[in-house]
Amino acid sequence: MTADLSLSPRGIEIRARLAAFLEEVFYPVEAELDAEMDALDGPEPFGPLMIALRKQAREAGLWNLFLADESLGHGLNNVDYGQVCELLGRSMWAPMVTNCHFPDTGNMEILHQYATPEQRERWLRPLFDGEIRSCFALTEPDVASSDPTGITTTAVRSGDDWIINGRKWFISNAVGAQLCILMACTDPGAEPHLRGTMFLLPMDTPGLDIVRRVPIFGHAGGPGHAELRLENVRVGADAVLAHPGSGFLLAQERLGPGRIHHCMRSIGWAERAQEYAVDRAATRPHRDGVLAQSQLVREMLARNRIDIDAARLLVLRAAHAIDTAGKHRAYREISIAKAHAARATQEVVDRAMQIHGALGLSDDVPLTRFWAMSRALRIGDGADEVHLMTIAKHELRRRGHDRDR
Ligand SMILES: Cc1cc2nc3c(=O)[nH]c(=O)nc-3n(C[C@H](O)[C@H](O)[C@H](O)COP(=O)(O)OP(=O)(O)OC[C@H]3O[C@@H](n4cnc5c(N)ncnc54)[C@H](O)[C@@H]3O)c2cc1C
């Protein structure tokens, strides 16, 4: 397959402006922003420094870059956005500064595609304008949520209303969010892929509670990953997104490009980790020279480059497949990119930590955060094994072994 993975003139221009913004405006206050976000406790969606940076980014025309629809965003296709998103991924908070952060991007995309005019006015407009944040709740503590057809949170009709009961966990960015897009089982007797429905729930709906923040690698601050409890949560028919039974379709729609966005950002983590590794190796005094003179250290730097470039190529190939064939025909490429990029970026960051010695495990450098995020990426948005199963299925089919499902 040949694919043109080059940036369009518009992509080049936006990438250059974004790089300048990050250098001049963002990186100088990055540590301060880390501390502010870590202390975020809701209900406000953003702290004062984040609000100021978002205003500057918006004024600089660096806002909603992920939206392919030219009337709303910048008209970047996935190959373009992939290379812009990689720059955003160099920092934990640059995506939020430009209103391109998970899970809001995926939420905005499905709202844009499926919401009614009233739902768009209530939720999509303030999300586009960056006035509110949202979260997405699918995963549950009591069932293997890799297979969402088994979810146990229920929504039962009561007149025109729905009553929702259940538990969700690992719900990213729930603290400070105003909207929760939640998947519930509405018809347990239906075909597995027609059982679920998505609901648009205001986070302050009575009966919907954040039970606790779920700490990840000992960290529980900021917008976090939360456990939610739903006890007799009553919502009207206007809370249903699309129509009852369409939840799994919407989840698929949401996940395809979203997975690629995570991978794009992860290459940003890896690339920045490699810069740290190279600089450290080249300057850390060791015996009569520096660490970089060791063949073993050089091998780590070389392996990092191979892993990063391979990941980038696979991710951009998947982006190109989405652009040209559509997301429904790009699942193989998406799975290959996701399975490879998550593991590769984790290994790159791990080698960068090794080269740094004890410093690599400290919070003085951003490597621990990159490592935690890349480790999490091997589970979130489809565990490695789920993607490997998809790839293997395609391989078997290519040789006519259709019995495998
Ligand atoms: C940092 C972080 C943020 C997250 N944010 C969100 C969020 O915002 N919203 C949300 O809804 N969820 C979120 N999640 C949850 C995430 O999507 C789930 O953890 C993931 O889908 C796996 O589900 P599970 O944890 O129930 O694992 P399980 O489904 O129990 O799977 C456990 C393991 O079993 C294996 N396995 C599963 N299925 C297969 C298969 N088909 N073939 C072979 N092996 C398999 C894999 O090794 C897998 O890791 C987040 C997770 C993390 C770590």
The ligand as an SDF file (V2000), in Angstrom:
LIG
                    3D

 53 58  0  0  0  0  0  0  0  0999 V2000
   -6.0860    5.4780   32.8710 C   0  0  0  0  0  0  0  0  0  0  0  0
   -7.3700    4.8810   32.4170 C   0  0  0  0  0  0  0  0  0  0  0  0
   -8.3940    5.7310   31.9920 C   0  0  0  0  0  0  0  0  0  0  0  0
   -9.6280    5.1920   31.5970 C   0  0  0  0  0  0  0  0  0  0  0  0
  -10.6360    6.0490   31.2470 N   0  0  0  0  0  0  0  0  0  0  0  0
  -11.8720    5.5440   30.9780 C   0  0  0  0  0  0  0  0  0  0  0  0
  -12.9900    6.4000   30.7190 C   0  0  0  0  0  0  0  0  0  0  0  0
  -12.8510    7.6240   30.7000 O   0  0  0  0  0  0  0  0  0  0  0  0
  -14.2070    5.8390   30.5260 N   0  0  0  0  0  0  0  0  0  0  0  0
  -14.3960    4.4900   30.5400 C   0  0  0  0  0  0  0  0  0  0  0  0
  -15.5220    4.0540   30.3390 O   0  0  0  0  0  0  0  0  0  0  0  0
  -13.3590    3.6390   30.7710 N   0  0  0  0  0  0  0  0  0  0  0  0
  -12.1120    4.1350   31.0010 C   0  0  0  0  0  0  0  0  0  0  0  0
  -11.0540    3.2880   31.2760 N   0  0  0  0  0  0  0  0  0  0  0  0
  -11.2970    1.8740   31.3540 C   0  0  0  0  0  0  0  0  0  0  0  0
  -10.8060    1.0790   30.1650 C   0  0  0  0  0  0  0  0  0  0  0  0
  -11.4860    1.4220   28.9910 O   0  0  0  0  0  0  0  0  0  0  0  0
  -10.9810   -0.3960   30.5310 C   0  0  0  0  0  0  0  0  0  0  0  0
  -10.1010   -0.6580   31.6080 O   0  0  0  0  0  0  0  0  0  0  0  0
  -10.7020   -1.3460   29.3750 C   0  0  0  0  0  0  0  0  0  0  0  0
  -11.7260   -1.2680   28.4090 O   0  0  0  0  0  0  0  0  0  0  0  0
  -10.5880   -2.7960   29.8560 C   0  0  0  0  0  0  0  0  0  0  0  0
  -11.7140   -3.1610   30.5970 O   0  0  0  0  0  0  0  0  0  0  0  0
  -11.5070   -3.8400   32.0460 P   0  0  0  0  0  0  0  0  0  0  0  0
  -10.6360   -2.9760   32.8660 O   0  0  0  0  0  0  0  0  0  0  0  0
  -12.8630   -4.1630   32.5680 O   0  0  0  0  0  0  0  0  0  0  0  0
  -10.6690   -5.1410   31.7430 O   0  0  0  0  0  0  0  0  0  0  0  0
  -11.2490   -6.6100   31.3940 P   0  0  0  0  0  0  0  0  0  0  0  0
  -12.2810   -6.4860   30.3360 O   0  0  0  0  0  0  0  0  0  0  0  0
  -11.5970   -7.2850   32.6570 O   0  0  0  0  0  0  0  0  0  0  0  0
   -9.9720   -7.2770   30.7400 O   0  0  0  0  0  0  0  0  0  0  0  0
   -8.8280   -7.6400   31.5310 C   0  0  0  0  0  0  0  0  0  0  0  0
   -7.7640   -8.2070   30.6280 C   0  0  0  0  0  0  0  0  0  0  0  0
   -8.2700   -9.3760   29.9830 O   0  0  0  0  0  0  0  0  0  0  0  0
   -7.6780   -9.5200   28.7030 C   0  0  0  0  0  0  0  0  0  0  0  0
   -8.7180   -9.5390   27.6760 N   0  0  0  0  0  0  0  0  0  0  0  0
   -9.8670   -8.8460   27.6550 C   0  0  0  0  0  0  0  0  0  0  0  0
  -10.5660   -9.1120   26.5270 N   0  0  0  0  0  0  0  0  0  0  0  0
   -9.8410   -9.9720   25.8000 C   0  0  0  0  0  0  0  0  0  0  0  0
  -10.0140  -10.6220   24.5430 C   0  0  0  0  0  0  0  0  0  0  0  0
  -11.0990  -10.3960   23.7740 N   0  0  0  0  0  0  0  0  0  0  0  0
   -9.0450  -11.4660   24.1350 N   0  0  0  0  0  0  0  0  0  0  0  0
   -7.9450  -11.6850   24.8860 C   0  0  0  0  0  0  0  0  0  0  0  0
   -7.7280  -11.0940   26.0830 N   0  0  0  0  0  0  0  0  0  0  0  0
   -8.6490  -10.2600   26.5360 C   0  0  0  0  0  0  0  0  0  0  0  0
   -6.7430   -8.3280   28.5170 C   0  0  0  0  0  0  0  0  0  0  0  0
   -5.4420   -8.6720   28.9070 O   0  0  0  0  0  0  0  0  0  0  0  0
   -7.3130   -7.3190   29.4900 C   0  0  0  0  0  0  0  0  0  0  0  0
   -6.3510   -6.3480   29.9010 O   0  0  0  0  0  0  0  0  0  0  0  0
   -9.8090    3.7960   31.6100 C   0  0  0  0  0  0  0  0  0  0  0  0
   -8.7560    2.9520   31.9950 C   0  0  0  0  0  0  0  0  0  0  0  0
   -7.5600    3.4750   32.3910 C   0  0  0  0  0  0  0  0  0  0  0  0
   -6.4540    2.5500   32.8360 C   0  0  0  0  0  0  0  0  0  0  0  0
  1  2  1  0
  2  3  1  0
  2 52  2  0
  3  4  2  0
  4  5  1  0
  4 50  1  0
  5  6  2  0
  6  7  1  0
  6 13  1  0
  7  8  2  0
  7  9  1  0
  9 10  1  0
 10 11  2  0
 10 12  1  0
 12 13  2  0
 13 14  1  0
 14 15  1  0
 14 50  1  0
 15 16  1  0
 16 17  1  0
 16 18  1  0
 18 19  1  0
 18 20  1  0
 20 21  1  0
 20 22  1  0
 22 23  1  0
 23 24  1  0
 24 25  2  0
 24 26  1  0
 24 27  1  0
 27 28  1  0
 28 29  2  0
 28 30  1  0
 28 31  1  0
 31 32  1  0
 32 33  1  0
 33 34  1  0
 33 48  1  0
 34 35  1  0
 35 36  1  0
 35 46  1  0
 36 37  1  0
 36 45  1  0
 37 38  2  0
 38 39  1  0
 39 40  1  0
 39 45  2  0
 40 41  1  0
 40 42  2  0
 42 43  1  0
 43 44  2  0
 44 45  1  0
 46 47  1  0
 46 48  1  0
 48 49  1  0
 50 51  2  0
 51 52  1  0
 52 53  1  0
M  END
$$$$
